[in-house]
Amino acid sequence: MPTLAAAEVFRVAIDLGGVLSGEHGIGLLKRDFLAANLDPVAIEVMRRIKAVLDPRGLLNPGKVLPPPGVIPPHTVPVGAITAGDSC
């Protein structure tokens, strides 16, 4: 689970029209936020492609896409964390 600071950064990035991923992929810290950043159809297409390329689920199990039905973790409102807060 990401820290509150990470969750706020992800929320701001998404709210400003940014994306969570770059050339190196999503990673576990951002994985569960993918649903907040991409259309459900896009995620389903990714699941289907992975299933075709990895039918036994041996390649990076649980690390590429959030489990089906995962709702993005609660994120704090922008500005809710100040410099003095600990995460």
N, C-alpha and C positions, 0 to 999 in steps of 0.2 A: 504494500500500500504506500503510495507516495506521501511525502510530508505535506503539511498544509501549504508551505511555501511553493513546493512543486505543483501542487494542485492549482494554486492561484496562477502561477505562470502559465500552465496549460490552458486554464480558462481564459485568461487575457489573450493568449495567442489565438485561440479559436474565435473569441469575440471580435478580434481585429481582422478576421478573415485569413489568418495564418493556418498552417498545418502542423501536426505534431511530428512528422517524419521528414527526414532528409535522405541523403543517399545511403545511410547506414541502417535504415529500418526503424521500427518502433521500439523494440526492447521492452522488458518487463515493466519498467516504471510507467511507461505511457500506454501499454497494451489495453488496459481497461478503459482508457479515455478515447480509444479509437471510434467507438460508437457515437461519441459526441462530435466527432470531426468528419465522419464519412457517412454517406447515405447507407441505410441498411441493405439496399440492393447491391451496392459495391462490396460490402463486407461478405454478403452471401456468395457473390461471384468469386471472391478471393477464397472462401471456404471450399467451393466446388473445384477450383483450380488446384488447391492444395490436395484435395481428396484424390484427384486424378494423378497428380505427380507423386503422392505419398499415400497410397491406399491403406497401408498398415499403420500410418501415423507414427512412424519411427523418427522422422526428421524434426528436431526441435519441438517435441510434444508440449503443448500448452504455452508455447513461447511466441508464436507468430500472431495469432488472432485471439481475441477474448473468447471465452467459452460462450456457446449459444445462449442467448437470453440475458447476458450480462448488461446491466444498466450502468452507465458511467458513474464512478464514485462521486459522492457529494463533493462539490467544490465550494470553497468559501467565496463570498462576494468580493469583487475587486476592492482593494483598499482595506479589507478587514484585518490584514496582518500589517503591523507596523514594525519599524526597525528594532524596537525593544522586545518584541515577542519572541519567544523560543518555540521551536518546532519540534 
